[in-house]
């Protein structure tokens, strides 16, 4: 049996969880998971294959077993450590920001003084920021989670499958907006404006509920509270605390349609990233997992059939999509995704 180590000691617990979910239920691979405490606390199951780790331990831990493949889930910190792993082992890295991995050392050094200076200086002095490019040069392969972004340099990592495909019949049209309620990566001002427009419209009088499925705070929380007080015909649901895993899953399963007002541009470490071109949004994984059609801005480029461009009359669009059937199981059943993943893992080990 081939042995794999999956390392996530930084950020993306939800991706590690997706990988675990696909691999569960029998496999020709033995996978050990090395998680930081922060990541482990967000994983829904416990297992003997999950090991508590951090940047000071991981190199020693990997020497105890002979692995055929090392997967690094996120390499946004601990650059010297990950560079050493990529140097010594057959390593692949999941890429979340393409422009970041292409940034020169000069560009990274300049960005230290643009934002979060103390934190970025720590990355420079203690965690080998300028070694970041070495990780991607030494790694045997680089993985992307959005199949529409793959190229000769990147390989698609299939880990999202449709876990829930049942259709829940709601009494009112339920539009769920997944993600933290912040203007940084999503255009919530547009949503607020659209809700006010619907409230005062003489055309759309069907009951409708908008669910802001993520923590709202600061200005956005105040705006939501103000909007809620003014509404008579439209219902909104929002959260001032982190949404629990159970609540998130319940609301996502209940959704008639997802609304994902992704901003076209964002940045990571002061490097400009473009959703749909150099960066994937987690809403794609959400749509696949819960079997939901998702409405994205017109400027979001995607060839995925379940990503629907916004139309001017959003309420009519939501109402039409509510009854539109889409066969997620055709391409995203667990069996299909697992077979694709195991084929990929075999290729990564043998090459």
C-alpha positions in Angstrom: 0.0 0.0 0.0 1.4 3.4 -1.0 1.9 5.9 1.8 1.0 9.6 1.6 1.5 12.4 4.1 -0.9 15.4 3.9 0.4 18.5 5.7 -1.8 21.4 6.7 -0.3 23.5 9.5 -1.3 26.9 8.1 -4.8 27.9 6.8 -7.1 25.7 4.7 -8.8 23.3 7.1 -11.8 23.0 4.7 -9.6 21.7 1.9 -7.9 19.2 4.2 -11.4 18.1 5.3 -12.5 17.6 1.6 -9.4 15.5 0.9 -10.2 13.4 3.9 -13.8 13.0 2.9 -13.0 11.7 -0.6 -10.3 9.3 0.7 -12.6 7.9 3.4 -14.2 4.5 2.9 -11.4 2.3 1.7 -8.5 3.1 -0.6 -5.3 1.7 -2.1 -3.5 4.5 -0.2 -2.6 4.9 3.4 -2.7 8.6 4.3 -1.3 10.3 7.4 -2.5 13.8 8.2 -0.2 16.3 9.9 -2.3 19.2 11.3 -1.6 22.2 13.5 -3.9 22.5 16.5 -5.8 25.3 14.7 -6.5 23.0 11.8 -7.2 19.9 13.8 -9.9 21.8 15.8 -11.8 22.4 12.6 -11.7 18.8 11.4 -15.0 17.0 12.1 -13.6 13.6 12.8 -10.9 12.1 14.9 -8.6 9.4 13.7 -5.3 7.6 14.5 -4.1 8.9 11.2 -4.3 12.5 12.3 -1.1 13.8 14.0 -0.7 17.1 15.8 2.2 19.0 14.2 3.8 22.4 13.6 6.7 23.9 11.8 9.2 22.8 14.5 8.1 19.2 14.4 7.1 18.3 10.9 10.6 17.5 9.5 11.3 15.1 12.3 7.9 13.5 12.0 8.4 12.8 8.3 11.6 10.9 9.0 9.8 8.2 11.1 7.9 6.8 8.1 8.8 6.3 4.5 6.2 8.2 2.4 5.8 7.8 -1.4 4.3 11.3 -1.6 4.1 14.5 0.5 1.2 16.9 -0.1 1.5 20.4 1.3 -1.9 21.9 1.7 -0.9 25.5 2.1 2.6 27.1 1.8 1.9 30.7 2.9 4.2 30.5 5.9 7.1 28.4 7.2 8.8 28.7 3.8 12.2 27.4 5.0 10.6 24.3 6.4 8.5 23.5 3.3 11.5 24.2 1.1 13.5 21.6 3.1 10.6 19.1 2.7 10.4 19.7 -1.1 14.2 19.2 -1.3 14.1 15.9 0.5 10.9 14.2 -0.5 8.6 13.6 -3.5 6.5 16.7 -2.8 3.5 18.4 -4.4 2.0 21.7 -3.3 -1.6 23.0 -3.5 -1.5 26.5 -5.0 -4.1 29.1 -3.9 -2.6 32.3 -5.4 -0.8 31.9 -8.7 0.6 35.4 -8.9 2.1 35.0 -5.4 4.1 32.0 -6.3 5.4 33.9 -9.4 6.5 37.0 -7.3 10.2 37.8 -7.3 12.1 38.1 -4.1 12.4 41.9 -4.7 8.7 42.2 -5.1 8.1 40.2 -1.9 10.6 42.3 0.0 9.0 45.5 -1.1 5.6 44.2 0.0 6.8 43.8 3.6 6.4 47.5 4.1 3.0 47.9 2.5 0.9 46.1 5.1 1.1 44.0 8.3 4.7 45.1 8.7 5.5 43.2 12.0 3.9 40.0 10.8 5.7 40.1 7.4 9.0 41.0 9.0 8.6 37.8 11.1 8.0 35.8 7.9 11.2 37.3 6.5 13.5 36.9 9.5 12.1 33.7 11.1 10.2 31.7 8.4 12.3 32.3 5.3 10.0 34.4 3.2 12.6 34.7 0.4 12.8 30.9 0.2 9.2 30.8 -1.0 10.0 30.5 -4.7 12.3 27.5 -3.8 9.3 25.5 -2.7 7.6 25.7 -6.0 10.9 25.1 -7.9 11.8 22.0 -5.9 8.3 20.5 -5.7 7.7 17.7 -8.3 4.3 19.1 -9.1 1.9 22.0 -8.4 -1.8 21.4 -7.8 -4.9 23.6 -8.4 -8.4 23.1 -7.1 -10.2 24.7 -10.0 -10.0 22.6 -13.2 -10.6 25.7 -15.4 -7.3 27.2 -14.3 -5.0 24.3 -15.1 -2.2 24.6 -17.6 1.0 22.8 -18.5 2.5 23.9 -15.2 -0.4 23.0 -12.9 -2.4 19.8 -12.4 -6.0 19.6 -11.3 -6.6 18.1 -7.8 -10.1 16.6 -7.7 -11.4 16.7 -4.1 -14.9 18.2 -4.3 -17.8 15.9 -4.7 -21.6 16.2 -4.3 -22.3 15.1 -0.8 -25.9 16.4 -0.7 -28.1 16.2 -3.8 -31.6 16.1 -2.3 -33.9 19.1 -3.1 -35.5 20.7 0.0 -38.9 22.4 -0.7 -38.9 25.8 0.9 -42.1 27.8 1.5 -40.2 30.9 0.4 -37.4 31.5 -2.1 -34.2 31.1 -0.1 -31.0 32.7 -1.5 -27.8 31.9 0.5 -24.7 34.0 0.2 -21.9 31.8 1.6 -18.7 33.4 3.1 -17.6 36.0 5.6 -19.6 39.2 5.4 -16.8 41.6 4.4 -16.4 44.0 1.5 -12.8 42.7 1.0 -13.5 39.8 -1.3 -17.3 40.2 -2.0 -19.4 43.1 -3.1 -21.9 43.2 -0.2 -22.8 46.8 -1.0 -24.4 45.5 -4.2 -26.4 42.9 -2.2 -27.6 45.5 0.3 -28.6 47.8 -2.6 -30.4 44.9 -4.4 -32.3 44.0 -1.2 -33.5 47.6 -0.7 -34.6 47.7 -4.4 -36.6 44.5 -4.0 -38.2 45.7 -0.8 -39.6 48.8 -2.6 -40.4 47.1 -5.9 -44.0 46.8 -7.0 -43.1 43.9 -9.3 -41.5 41.3 -7.0 -43.9 40.5 -4.2 -43.0 36.9 -3.7 -41.6 36.1 -0.3 -37.8 35.9 -0.4 -35.2 35.3 2.2 -31.5 36.2 1.9 -29.1 34.3 4.2 -25.7 35.8 4.9 -23.9 32.6 5.7 -20.8 33.9 7.4 -19.8 36.1 10.3 -20.7 39.8 9.9 -19.0 42.4 12.0 -18.0 46.1 12.1 -19.6 48.2 9.4 -21.3 45.3 7.6 -23.0 44.1 10.8 -24.4 47.6 11.4 -25.6 47.8 7.9 -27.4 44.5 8.1 -29.1 45.6 11.4 -30.2 48.9 9.8 -31.5 47.1 6.7 -33.4 44.5 8.8 -35.3 47.2 10.7 -36.5 48.7 7.4 -37.7 45.5 5.8 -41.4 44.4 5.7 -41.5 42.1 2.6 -38.0 40.7 2.5 -36.4 38.5 5.2 -32.7 38.5 6.0 -30.8 36.2 8.2 -27.2 37.0 9.4 -24.7 36.0 12.1 -22.6 38.1 14.4 -20.5 35.1 15.5 -18.7 32.5 13.5 -21.2 30.1 11.9 -20.9 26.6 13.2 -20.3 23.7 10.9 -23.7 22.3 11.6 -25.5 25.6 10.9 -23.5 26.1 7.7 -24.4 22.7 6.4 -28.1 23.1 7.3 -28.5 26.4 5.5 -26.5 25.3 2.5 -28.7 22.2 2.1 -31.8 24.5 2.4 -30.6 27.0 -0.2 -32.6 27.2 -3.4 -29.7 29.0 -5.1 -26.3 30.4 -4.1 -25.4 34.1 -4.7 -21.7 34.7 -4.9 -20.9 38.4 -5.6 -17.1 37.7 -5.9 -15.0 40.8 -6.5 -12.9 40.3 -9.6 -9.7 41.5 -8.0 -8.2 40.8 -4.6 -4.7 40.6 -3.3 -2.5 38.2 -1.4 0.7 39.5 0.2 0.2 42.7 -1.8 0.2 40.7 -5.0 -2.8 41.3 -7.2 -4.9 38.1 -7.7 -7.9 37.7 -10.1 -10.7 35.3 -9.2 -11.3 32.9 -12.0 -7.8 33.5 -13.5 -5.1 33.3 -10.8 -7.2 32.4 -7.8 -10.1 30.1 -7.0 -13.0 30.9 -4.8 -14.1 28.4 -2.2 -17.7 29.0 -3.3 -17.0 26.6 -6.2 -16.4 23.8 -3.7 -19.5 24.8 -1.8 -21.7 24.6 -4.9 -20.4 21.2 -5.8 -20.6 19.7 -2.3 -24.2 20.8 -1.8 -25.4 20.4 -5.4 -26.4 24.0 -5.8 -26.4 26.3 -8.8 -24.5 29.5 -8.1 -24.9 33.0 -9.5 -21.6 34.8 -10.1 -20.9 38.3 -11.5 -20.8 38.7 -15.2 -17.1 39.3 -15.2 -16.2 36.1 -13.5 -14.8 33.8 -16.1 -15.7 30.1 -15.7 -16.6 27.3 -18.0 -18.2 25.3 -15.2 -21.9 24.6 -16.1 -23.2 25.2 -12.6 -21.7 28.7 -12.4 -24.4 31.1 -13.8 -23.7 34.7 -14.8 -25.8 37.4 -13.1 -28.8 38.8 -15.0 -30.2 42.3 -14.6 -33.4 40.9 -13.0 -31.9 38.9 -10.2 -35.1 37.9 -8.5 -36.5 36.5 -11.7 -33.3 34.7 -12.3 -33.3 33.2 -8.7 -36.9 32.1 -9.2 -36.1 30.4 -12.4 -33.0 28.7 -11.1 -34.9 27.4 -8.1 -36.7 24.8 -10.3 -33.9 24.2 -12.7 -32.5 20.7 -12.4 -28.7 20.1 -12.8 -27.2 16.6 -12.5 -24.2 17.1 -10.2 -23.8 13.4 -9.7 -22.8 12.9 -13.4 -19.4 14.5 -12.8 -19.2 15.0 -9.1 -20.3 11.7 -7.4 -17.9 10.6 -4.7 -17.1 7.4 -6.7 -16.1 9.5 -9.8 -14.1 12.0 -7.9 -12.4 9.4 -5.8 -11.3 7.5 -8.9 -9.9 10.6 -10.5 -8.1 11.5 -7.3 -6.5 8.0 -6.9 -5.5 8.1 -10.6 -3.8 11.4 -10.0 -2.0 10.2 -6.8 -0.7 7.2 -8.6 0.7 9.4 -11.4 2.3 11.8 -8.8 4.0 8.9 -7.1 5.2 7.2 -10.3 6.6 10.2 -12.0 
